[in-house]
Amino acid sequence: MYEHGYDMLEFAKSMTKDCKKICTQRYLDWLTTFMDTDEYKEPVNKFIGLNKLLKDENEKDKRIQLLDHIRALERMNKNVEIR
């Protein structure tokens, strides 16, 4: 499929290994701090909750409503201003 071996497990492992080298301790500290904030936790918890409801919902109209809420959360996340 790929001429350069991009579909090979070894290539994927090497990419992961190289990506880990890029992360600095300062970035990891910032990420840990950010993940402990309500700014991060609230939308993530809403997203998880909506997906749990969606998994067990069989009524078409209710599923559509849940999907609309999920899409709104995704759009909200993409439109956040970076400071």
Secondary structure, 3 states (H helix, E strand, C coil): CCCCCCCCHHHHHHHHHHHHHHCCHHHHHHHHHHHCCHHHHHHHHHHHHHHHHHHHCCCHHHHHHHHHHHHHHHHHHHCCCCC
